[in-house]
Amino acid sequence: MPAEQPGTGAHAAPATATTAAAPAAPAAPVATTDPVHAPVGRIPVVDVSPVAEAGRWPAKAVVGEAVPVRATVFREGHDACAATAVLVGPDGRDRARATMVDIAPGLDRYEARLVPDEPGAWGFRVEGWSDPYGTWLHDAPLKVGAGVDVELVLEEGARLLERAASRASGDAGAAIPTDDVALLRDAVTALRDASRPAEARLAAGTAQEVRAALAAHPLRELVSPSPTYPLVVDRPLALAGAWYEIFPRSIGATYDEVTGTWSTGTLRTAAEDLPRIADLGFDVVYLTPVHPIGTTHRKGRNNTLDARPGDPGSPYAIGSPDGGHDAIEPSLGTFDDFDAFVARARGLGMEVALDLALQCSPDHPWVAEHPEWFTTRIDGTIAYAENPPKKYQDIYPLNFDNDPEGIYTEIRRVLQVWIDHGVTAFRVDNPHTKPLSFWQRILADVRASHPEVVFLSEAFTRPAMMLNLARVGFHQSYTYFTWRNTKEEVAEYLAEVSGEQGSWMRPSFWPTTHDILTPYMQTGGAAGFAVRAVLAALGSPTWGIYSGYELVEDVPRPGVEEQIDNEKYEFKPRDWAAAEPLGIARLLRSLNAIRRAHPALLQLRNLTVHPTSDPALVAFSRHLPAELSPTGAADTVLVVVNLDPRSAHDGVVDLDLAALGLEPDARFVAHDVLSQEVYAWDAHPWVRLDPFSRVAHVVRVERV
């Protein structure tokens, strides 16, 4: 379904403000008035967002992100009121403010966008205020037009403008530029010029230049602030990045057909493949667990229970006599090799993410040292992991009930080991099977000493748990995108993740993972892989692929939604030269280059879905106005995708031109940055997309 963002369409664009330069200050909690017991102000300010649980958990942003702040603001009677959004820095000082725009006339709902410029613990508030000039602006034309109290009305306007022109300090942001002072004083003179017709005098006091001056520097009375609500600001990677997942042991692995044995790849051979990944344009290389792998109940190929000699086992069955979560599988190398891998990645402009899987092989040292950390069944055995119908006999889940403090201390120590070795992001396996209180504490602890570290939640679970994992500290989350395939599903989900919940749960779109191969991906062929790559890369600021995507690995294990010959249980070296003719590698390279060239694509809460006439065509755009763009120029990207990987489709796209930053009835140049073709489009362009030649238009909107 089409979704219109607040402040677009028939409504005015939201007010915006960027932060002024200020000295760096250490992050400190922003003082927050108790919102539960705060008295209602003279100008009531209610339903402020983004706020969770009355401010119990902070909203999220990253440096340079335009944060939409909204509130309902009203007053008694008919006098005009308005609102200002204020951004409070980590040092407790007001850093930026913006007059808010009424985005829902008749409902008193206001919005502005504020942009923090450094990481830390920020805050924001909304100030409601009486707008005497707005009241006069509404009443004066009616009274003068009716000949009622004309001189009195004009004198009231003159005195208002005198007050506005005389401000130098006091009310925050009230001082106005010298040119505007002269403008207002000229208007005062004109209002009092009895030699001129009343209509001309009124026109001087209501001129567009006067309105603009007072819109920028309003005359505010009865200012009524809301409580200050928390906003935690991270570095940009917490919102936007391109991830590439690998199993290090597969890269460089070889098979000896004479002996029928495998030789494993290592961290050193994996490092040799990093230039290829960097060439595809990825920011983060994500390693599945590199820890020692147990042998007890080791799984064989395709998750069988009969591992053969030489089967490497699942890297998620962590722990052996060689160590646990703080050690490296000896066949992969040493910490020196790991450090060399990290250094090579950084030299290529990539960061390293590591899988954090809080579970153990029966051979993990924790099992013998801390049996109380696991669930013991009535027959005395330790319970293994199950996700019916899946069974993981080689994995013991942790039980946080018996010694939560001991588990916490150990896991915090383990995290520090990897942080000290250069890991700056963790993909957390199944966090929804651990207590929310544990995550709240450990994520806050890591943030306090290493705020640069990013945590990605792999929680394919119930919405409430996914959202609240984000609220307690996870920077990003896997999503249901993987299973959203129809036009209605895609459109509704894009609007959902870029809407209100984007203040907490930043989405990470993955078309496939090492655990998931959906029916769409099984049957869509190369075109289906292309469709999902376009949607993932341009529909979310963060996206990722699992190694092998370039080769269109689409054959499932019978009866399940995962790849056959799954890499979790065997070596899987790949012939990357075979990927180029398929075209997916070239597409990935192009998509990541497009993302880097367009700051609008690295924002989350700026997406608009546009209606189309064909059930297989979905269209959406991302717009970043000039005042919020790091380049100082507006940036707008429009994407139209054919979701059908088997047939060509054509139809009309009904564009909301305001959402593209264009005037009504405007024509524009549509520069397709995928094909480099250029079109002349208006509000209703016709498109035709054939999956065997072009699955999508990715259009840079250029004003005529």
LOBA-405632 format. One record per residue (C-alpha): residue number from 1; x, y negated, z. Coordinates in steps of 0.5 Angstrom, whole numbers, plus 500, padded with zeros to 3 digits. Layout:
N
{NUM {X Y Z}}
...
***
This chain:
704
{1 {500 500 500}}
{2 {502 493 499}}
{3 {505 489 505}}
{4 {506 482 505}}
{5 {511 479 510}}
{6 {509 474 515}}
{7 {511 467 512}}
{8 {510 469 505}}
{9 {504 469 500}}
{10 {499 464 501}}
{11 {503 461 507}}
{12 {509 457 508}}
{13 {515 460 509}}
{14 {518 461 516}}
{15 {522 455 519}}
{16 {529 457 520}}
{17 {535 455 524}}
{18 {543 457 524}}
{19 {547 456 530}}
{20 {552 451 530}}
{21 {559 452 531}}
{22 {561 453 539}}
{23 {567 456 543}}
{24 {567 463 544}}
{25 {565 465 551}}
{26 {565 472 554}}
{27 {558 476 554}}
{28 {554 475 560}}
{29 {547 476 561}}
{30 {542 471 559}}
{31 {538 468 565}}
{32 {530 470 564}}
{33 {525 467 568}}
{34 {520 473 570}}
{35 {515 473 565}}
{36 {510 477 569}}
{37 {509 472 574}}
{38 {511 466 570}}
{39 {505 461 570}}
{40 {501 459 564}}
{41 {504 452 561}}
{42 {500 446 559}}
{43 {501 448 552}}
{44 {500 456 553}}
{45 {505 460 549}}
{46 {503 468 549}}
{47 {505 474 545}}
{48 {512 472 544}}
{49 {516 477 540}}
{50 {520 481 539}}
{51 {519 483 546}}
{52 {519 490 549}}
{53 {516 491 556}}
{54 {516 484 558}}
{55 {523 484 556}}
{56 {525 490 560}}
{57 {529 492 554}}
{58 {533 487 549}}
{59 {531 486 542}}
{60 {537 487 537}}
{61 {540 483 532}}
{62 {547 482 529}}
{63 {551 477 527}}
{64 {549 473 521}}
{65 {542 476 521}}
{66 {536 472 521}}
{67 {531 474 527}}
{68 {524 472 526}}
{69 {521 469 533}}
{70 {514 469 533}}
{71 {509 467 538}}
{72 {501 465 539}}
{73 {501 457 541}}
{74 {495 453 542}}
{75 {491 448 547}}
{76 {485 446 549}}
{77 {480 441 545}}
{78 {482 439 538}}
{79 {489 435 539}}
{80 {495 438 535}}
{81 {500 442 538}}
{82 {506 446 535}}
{83 {512 450 537}}
{84 {520 451 537}}
{85 {524 457 537}}
{86 {530 456 541}}
{87 {536 461 541}}
{88 {540 461 547}}
{89 {548 463 547}}
{90 {551 468 551}}
{91 {554 462 555}}
{92 {547 460 557}}
{93 {547 454 553}}
{94 {542 453 547}}
{95 {545 454 541}}
{96 {540 453 535}}
{97 {532 451 535}}
{98 {527 451 529}}
{99 {520 448 529}}
{100 {516 454 528}}
{101 {511 455 522}}
{102 {504 457 523}}
{103 {504 463 519}}
{104 {496 465 520}}
{105 {492 459 520}}
{106 {486 460 525}}
{107 {490 465 529}}
{108 {495 460 532}}
{109 {501 465 530}}
{110 {507 461 529}}
{111 {514 464 527}}
{112 {521 461 526}}
{113 {528 465 524}}
{114 {534 464 528}}
{115 {541 466 526}}
{116 {546 468 532}}
{117 {553 467 530}}
{118 {557 472 535}}
{119 {556 478 539}}
{120 {554 478 546}}
{121 {548 478 550}}
{122 {544 472 548}}
{123 {537 470 549}}
{124 {531 466 546}}
{125 {525 462 548}}
{126 {519 459 545}}
{127 {517 452 547}}
{128 {510 450 546}}
{129 {508 442 545}}
{130 {503 437 544}}
{131 {504 434 537}}
{132 {501 427 538}}
{133 {503 425 531}}
{134 {500 431 528}}
{135 {494 429 532}}
{136 {494 422 529}}
{137 {496 425 522}}
{138 {489 429 522}}
{139 {485 423 525}}
{140 {487 417 522}}
{141 {485 418 515}}
{142 {478 420 517}}
{143 {477 414 521}}
{144 {480 409 516}}
{145 {476 412 510}}
{146 {470 411 514}}
{147 {472 404 517}}
{148 {472 406 524}}
{149 {476 403 529}}
{150 {481 401 523}}
{151 {486 396 527}}
{152 {486 401 533}}
{153 {488 407 529}}
{154 {493 403 525}}
{155 {496 400 531}}
{156 {496 407 535}}
{157 {500 410 529}}
{158 {505 404 529}}
{159 {506 405 537}}
{160 {507 413 535}}
{161 {513 411 530}}
{162 {516 406 535}}
{163 {517 411 540}}
{164 {519 416 535}}
{165 {524 411 532}}
{166 {527 409 539}}
{167 {529 416 541}}
{168 {537 417 542}}
{169 {537 423 547}}
{170 {533 426 553}}
{171 {528 431 549}}
{172 {533 437 546}}
{173 {534 435 539}}
{174 {530 429 539}}
{175 {535 424 537}}
{176 {534 423 529}}
{177 {539 420 524}}
{178 {540 413 523}}
{179 {537 413 516}}
{180 {530 416 519}}
{181 {530 411 524}}
{182 {530 405 519}}
{183 {525 409 515}}
{184 {520 410 521}}
{185 {521 402 523}}
{186 {519 400 516}}
{187 {513 404 517}}
{188 {512 401 523}}
{189 {512 394 520}}
{190 {508 396 514}}
{191 {502 399 519}}
{192 {502 392 522}}
{193 {502 388 516}}
{194 {495 385 516}}
{195 {496 382 510}}
{196 {496 389 506}}
{197 {489 393 505}}
{198 {488 398 511}}
{199 {489 404 506}}
{200 {496 402 504}}
{201 {498 401 511}}
{202 {496 408 512}}
{203 {499 411 507}}
{204 {506 408 509}}
{205 {505 411 516}}
{206 {503 418 513}}
{207 {508 418 507}}
{208 {512 424 505}}
{209 {518 422 507}}
{210 {515 420 514}}
{211 {512 427 515}}
{212 {519 430 513}}
{213 {523 426 518}}
{214 {518 428 524}}
{215 {518 435 522}}
{216 {525 435 522}}
{217 {525 431 529}}
{218 {518 432 532}}
{219 {516 427 537}}
{220 {514 433 543}}
{221 {510 432 549}}
{222 {508 436 554}}
{223 {513 441 553}}
{224 {512 448 555}}
{225 {517 453 555}}
{226 {516 461 555}}
{227 {521 465 559}}
{228 {527 466 556}}
{229 {527 473 553}}
{230 {534 478 552}}
{231 {537 479 545}}
{232 {543 483 544}}
{233 {547 481 538}}
{234 {552 486 535}}
{235 {557 486 529}}
{236 {554 487 522}}
{237 {556 494 522}}
{238 {550 496 527}}
{239 {545 494 522}}
{240 {548 495 515}}
{241 {553 500 512}}
{242 {554 506 507}}
{243 {556 512 511}}
{244 {559 518 507}}
{245 {559 525 511}}
{246 {564 530 510}}
{247 {566 537 513}}
{248 {574 536 514}}
{249 {575 544 513}}
{250 {572 544 506}}
{251 {576 539 503}}
{252 {583 543 501}}
{253 {580 549 503}}
{254 {582 555 498}}
{255 {580 562 497}}
{256 {585 568 495}}
{257 {581 572 490}}
{258 {586 578 491}}
{259 {586 578 499}}
{260 {579 576 499}}
{261 {581 571 504}}
{262 {580 563 505}}
{263 {585 558 507}}
{264 {582 552 511}}
{265 {582 545 509}}
{266 {585 540 514}}
{267 {585 533 517}}
{268 {591 532 512}}
{269 {588 535 506}}
{270 {581 531 508}}
{271 {585 524 508}}
{272 {587 526 501}}
{273 {580 525 499}}
{274 {579 519 502}}
{275 {581 514 496}}
{276 {575 518 492}}
{277 {570 516 498}}
{278 {573 509 498}}
{279 {572 508 491}}
{280 {565 510 491}}
{281 {564 504 496}}
{282 {562 507 502}}
{283 {564 503 509}}
{284 {564 509 514}}
{285 {567 516 513}}
{286 {563 521 518}}
{287 {566 527 520}}
{288 {562 533 523}}
{289 {565 536 529}}
{290 {572 537 529}}
{291 {573 541 536}}
{292 {575 548 537}}
{293 {569 553 535}}
{294 {567 559 539}}
{295 {567 566 537}}
{296 {562 569 541}}
{297 {555 570 537}}
{298 {559 566 532}}
{299 {554 565 526}}
{300 {556 568 519}}
{301 {554 565 512}}
{302 {547 562 512}}
{303 {546 563 519}}
{304 {546 570 519}}
{305 {548 574 526}}
{306 {554 578 523}}
{307 {560 574 522}}
{308 {565 577 518}}
{309 {572 576 519}}
{310 {575 570 516}}
{311 {568 566 517}}
{312 {569 559 520}}
{313 {563 559 524}}
{314 {559 553 526}}
{315 {563 547 528}}
{316 {556 545 532}}
{317 {558 551 536}}
{318 {563 547 540}}
{319 {569 550 545}}
{320 {574 556 545}}
{321 {580 557 549}}
{322 {583 552 545}}
{323 {579 547 549}}
{324 {572 543 548}}
{325 {569 536 546}}
{326 {576 533 548}}
{327 {580 537 543}}
{328 {581 539 536}}
{329 {580 545 532}}
{330 {587 548 531}}
{331 {586 550 524}}
{332 {584 543 523}}
{333 {591 540 526}}
{334 {593 535 531}}
{335 {591 529 534}}
{336 {597 526 530}}
{337 {593 529 524}}
{338 {587 525 526}}
{339 {590 519 528}}
{340 {593 519 521}}
{341 {586 520 518}}
{342 {584 514 522}}
{343 {589 510 519}}
{344 {588 512 512}}
{345 {581 511 512}}
{346 {582 504 515}}
{347 {587 502 510}}
{348 {582 503 505}}
{349 {577 499 508}}
{350 {573 504 512}}
{351 {571 506 519}}
{352 {571 513 522}}
{353 {565 516 525}}
{354 {565 522 529}}
{355 {559 527 531}}
{356 {557 527 538}}
{357 {554 534 539}}
{358 {553 535 547}}
{359 {552 543 547}}
{360 {557 548 547}}
{361 {559 555 545}}
{362 {559 561 550}}
{363 {567 560 550}}
{364 {567 553 552}}
{365 {571 551 558}}
{366 {565 548 561}}
{367 {561 554 561}}
{368 {566 558 566}}
{369 {568 551 570}}
{370 {561 548 571}}
{371 {555 554 570}}
{372 {550 549 573}}
{373 {551 545 567}}
{374 {546 550 563}}
{375 {540 553 564}}
{376 {540 560 567}}
{377 {534 565 565}}
{378 {531 570 570}}
{379 {535 575 568}}
{380 {542 571 569}}
{381 {544 570 562}}
{382 {545 562 560}}
{383 {539 560 555}}
{384 {541 559 548}}
{385 {539 553 543}}
{386 {532 554 539}}
{387 {528 550 535}}
{388 {523 555 533}}
{389 {523 558 528}}
{390 {531 557 528}}
{391 {535 560 533}}
{392 {542 558 535}}
{393 {545 564 539}}
{394 {552 561 538}}
{395 {550 554 542}}
{396 {548 553 549}}
{397 {545 546 551}}
{398 {546 542 557}}
{399 {541 542 562}}
{400 {542 535 566}}
{401 {538 537 572}}
{402 {543 540 577}}
{403 {549 535 576}}
{404 {547 529 572}}
{405 {553 525 575}}
{406 {558 530 573}}
{407 {555 531 566}}
{408 {555 524 566}}
{409 {562 523 568}}
{410 {565 528 563}}
{411 {562 526 557}}
{412 {564 518 558}}
{413 {571 521 559}}
{414 {570 525 552}}
{415 {567 519 549}}
{416 {573 515 551}}
{417 {578 520 548}}
{418 {576 519 541}}
{419 {575 511 542}}
{420 {582 511 544}}
{421 {584 515 538}}
{422 {580 510 533}}
{423 {573 512 533}}
{424 {568 506 532}}
{425 {562 510 531}}
{426 {558 516 533}}
{427 {553 520 530}}
{428 {549 523 536}}
{429 {546 530 534}}
{430 {539 531 537}}
{431 {539 525 542}}
{432 {532 527 544}}
{433 {534 533 547}}
{434 {537 529 553}}
{435 {534 525 558}}
{436 {533 517 556}}
{437 {536 515 563}}
{438 {542 518 561}}
{439 {543 515 554}}
{440 {541 508 557}}
{441 {547 508 562}}
{442 {552 511 558}}
{443 {551 507 552}}
{444 {551 500 556}}
{445 {557 503 559}}
{446 {561 504 553}}
{447 {558 497 550}}
{448 {561 493 556}}
{449 {568 496 555}}
{450 {567 497 547}}
{451 {562 493 544}}
{452 {564 494 537}}
{453 {562 502 538}}
{454 {556 504 534}}
{455 {552 509 536}}
{456 {547 513 530}}
{457 {541 517 533}}
{458 {540 523 529}}
{459 {533 524 533}}
{460 {528 527 528}}
{461 {522 527 533}}
{462 {516 524 536}}
{463 {515 516 534}}
{464 {515 514 542}}
{465 {522 518 543}}
{466 {525 515 537}}
{467 {523 508 538}}
{468 {525 508 546}}
{469 {532 511 544}}
{470 {533 505 540}}
{471 {530 501 546}}
{472 {535 503 551}}
{473 {541 502 546}}
{474 {542 506 540}}
{475 {544 502 534}}
{476 {541 506 529}}
{477 {536 511 528}}
{478 {535 517 522}}
{479 {528 516 520}}
{480 {522 519 517}}
{481 {524 517 510}}
{482 {527 523 508}}
{483 {520 526 508}}
{484 {516 520 505}}
{485 {515 521 497}}
{486 {509 518 494}}
{487 {508 511 492}}
{488 {503 510 499}}
{489 {508 513 503}}
{490 {514 510 501}}
{491 {511 503 501}}
{492 {508 504 508}}
{493 {514 506 511}}
{494 {518 501 508}}
{495 {514 496 511}}
{496 {514 499 517}}
{497 {521 500 518}}
{498 {522 492 516}}
{499 {517 490 520}}
{500 {516 489 528}}
{501 {520 495 530}}
{502 {526 493 526}}
{503 {527 489 532}}
{504 {529 495 536}}
{505 {530 501 531}}
{506 {534 500 525}}
{507 {533 505 520}}
{508 {539 509 517}}
{509 {536 512 510}}
{510 {539 519 508}}
{511 {536 523 502}}
{512 {539 529 505}}
{513 {543 532 510}}
{514 {547 538 512}}
{515 {541 541 515}}
{516 {535 538 511}}
{517 {534 539 503}}
{518 {526 537 502}}
{519 {522 540 497}}
{520 {522 533 493}}
{521 {530 534 492}}
{522 {530 542 491}}
{523 {525 540 485}}
{524 {527 533 482}}
{525 {534 535 479}}
{526 {539 529 478}}
{527 {533 524 477}}
{528 {530 526 483}}
{529 {537 525 487}}
{530 {538 518 483}}
{531 {531 516 485}}
{532 {532 517 492}}
{533 {539 514 492}}
{534 {536 508 490}}
{535 {531 508 495}}
{536 {535 509 501}}
{537 {541 504 498}}
{538 {536 498 497}}
{539 {531 500 502}}
{540 {535 500 508}}
{541 {541 496 510}}
{542 {544 502 513}}
{543 {544 509 508}}
{544 {548 515 508}}
{545 {549 521 504}}
{546 {552 528 505}}
{547 {558 530 501}}
{548 {556 534 495}}
{549 {550 529 493}}
{550 {554 527 487}}
{551 {554 534 485}}
{552 {546 535 485}}
{553 {546 541 490}}
{554 {539 542 490}}
{555 {538 550 491}}
{556 {535 552 498}}
{557 {536 558 502}}
{558 {529 562 501}}
{559 {524 560 506}}
{560 {527 554 509}}
{561 {529 546 507}}
{562 {536 547 507}}
{563 {542 548 502}}
{564 {543 555 501}}
{565 {551 557 503}}
{566 {550 552 508}}
{567 {557 548 509}}
{568 {555 549 517}}
{569 {557 556 516}}
{570 {562 557 511}}
{571 {568 553 507}}
{572 {565 549 501}}
{573 {570 546 497}}
{574 {568 542 491}}
{575 {570 540 484}}
{576 {569 533 484}}
{577 {571 532 476}}
{578 {564 536 475}}
{579 {560 530 478}}
{580 {562 525 473}}
{581 {558 528 467}}
{582 {552 528 472}}
{583 {552 520 473}}
{584 {550 520 481}}
{585 {557 518 483}}
{586 {557 513 478}}
{587 {550 511 481}}
{588 {553 511 488}}
{589 {558 507 486}}
{590 {554 502 483}}
{591 {549 501 488}}
{592 {554 500 494}}
{593 {557 495 489}}
{594 {550 491 489}}
{595 {549 492 496}}
{596 {556 488 497}}
{597 {554 483 492}}
{598 {547 481 495}}
{599 {547 479 502}}
{600 {539 480 502}}
{601 {540 487 501}}
{602 {544 487 508}}
{603 {538 484 512}}
{604 {532 488 515}}
{605 {526 484 516}}
{606 {526 480 509}}
{607 {522 486 505}}
{608 {516 485 501}}
{609 {512 491 498}}
{610 {509 488 491}}
{611 {503 492 488}}
{612 {504 496 482}}
{613 {498 499 477}}
{614 {501 506 476}}
{615 {501 511 482}}
{616 {508 513 481}}
{617 {511 506 481}}
{618 {513 502 487}}
{619 {516 495 488}}
{620 {519 492 493}}
{621 {524 485 494}}
{622 {529 483 499}}
{623 {529 475 499}}
{624 {534 471 503}}
{625 {533 463 503}}
{626 {539 459 502}}
{627 {539 456 509}}
{628 {540 463 512}}
{629 {545 466 506}}
{630 {552 466 508}}
{631 {554 464 501}}
{632 {549 458 502}}
{633 {545 460 496}}
{634 {539 463 496}}
{635 {539 471 494}}
{636 {533 475 492}}
{637 {533 482 489}}
{638 {527 486 486}}
{639 {527 493 486}}
{640 {522 497 481}}
{641 {523 505 482}}
{642 {519 511 478}}
{643 {518 516 483}}
{644 {516 521 478}}
{645 {523 525 476}}
{646 {520 529 471}}
{647 {516 523 467}}
{648 {516 516 464}}
{649 {511 511 467}}
{650 {509 504 465}}
{651 {505 499 469}}
{652 {504 492 471}}
{653 {508 489 477}}
{654 {504 484 481}}
{655 {509 480 484}}
{656 {508 475 490}}
{657 {512 469 487}}
{658 {513 466 494}}
{659 {516 472 497}}
{660 {521 471 492}}
{661 {523 464 494}}
{662 {519 462 487}}
{663 {513 457 486}}
{664 {507 459 484}}
{665 {506 461 476}}
{666 {514 460 476}}
{667 {517 464 470}}
{668 {524 467 472}}
{669 {530 471 469}}
{670 {530 478 471}}
{671 {537 480 471}}
{672 {538 488 472}}
{673 {544 489 475}}
{674 {544 496 474}}
{675 {543 496 466}}
{676 {546 489 465}}
{677 {540 487 461}}
{678 {536 481 462}}
{679 {529 480 462}}
{680 {524 474 462}}
{681 {519 475 467}}
{682 {513 472 470}}
{683 {508 474 476}}
{684 {506 480 472}}
{685 {511 483 469}}
{686 {510 490 465}}
{687 {515 495 466}}
{688 {517 502 463}}
{689 {522 507 467}}
{690 {524 514 464}}
{691 {527 518 469}}
{692 {532 521 464}}
{693 {535 514 462}}
{694 {533 509 467}}
{695 {529 511 474}}
{696 {529 504 477}}
{697 {530 496 475}}
{698 {534 493 480}}
{699 {533 486 479}}
{700 {537 479 481}}
{701 {532 474 481}}
{702 {534 468 477}}
{703 {531 461 477}}
{704 {529 458 470}}
***
